[in-house]
Amino acid sequence: MSVKRAVREQYQAIVDFSRGSNIETPAEGWIRTVRKALGMSGAQLAKRMGVTRARIAQAEKAELQGGVTLKSMKATAEAMGCKFVYAFEPPVAVDNIIMAQARKKAEAIVTAAGKHMALENQAVSDSGTKHEIARIVNELIYEMPPDFWEDK
């Protein structure tokens, strides 16, 4: 196994570990929800952060609109005695995402080649096509060429 592949598998394990955590953003957003859970007023949070109460209201609104910065979320969390974390949660294992992309690319390659072969009366059978797609999928996954994530 190549070093590059081993490193990629280590990253995949990290990402796959986060899958299934089912963490959903509360309807009122994390800032307001945690603040209320702590029984902390907006003014009290503002004082802890050294900002105005209006700034807390702006941050709560910005969070709901997707305009809050990671830096702001981290500072707010720390002011409430919390740790701020963010993550990407893939819907399936990373291997499945890679497999789907490899299959998509392989099918495109085989389809393009099949059209040319059909024009020359050299069409391949369905089973031959499936076998070739599977072969190319395995090759793409193993080699991970630089254009792997490019859709042509």
Sequence and secondary structure as in RCSB ss.txt:
>XXXX:A:sequence
MSVKRAVREQYQAIVDFSRGSNIETPAEGWIRTVRKALGMSGAQLAKRMGVTRARIAQAEKAELQGGVTLKSMKA
TAEAMGCKFVYAFEPPVAVDNIIMAQARKKAEAIVTAAGKHMALENQAVSDSGTKHEIARIVNELIYEMPPDFWE
DK
>XXXX:A:secstr
  HHHHHHHHHHHHHHHHTT      TT HHHHHHHHTT  HHHHHHHHTS HHHHHHHHHHHHHT   HHHHHH
HHHHTT         SS HHHHHHHHHHHHHHHHHHHHHHHHHHTT    HHHHHHHHHHHHHHHHHH  TTTT 
  
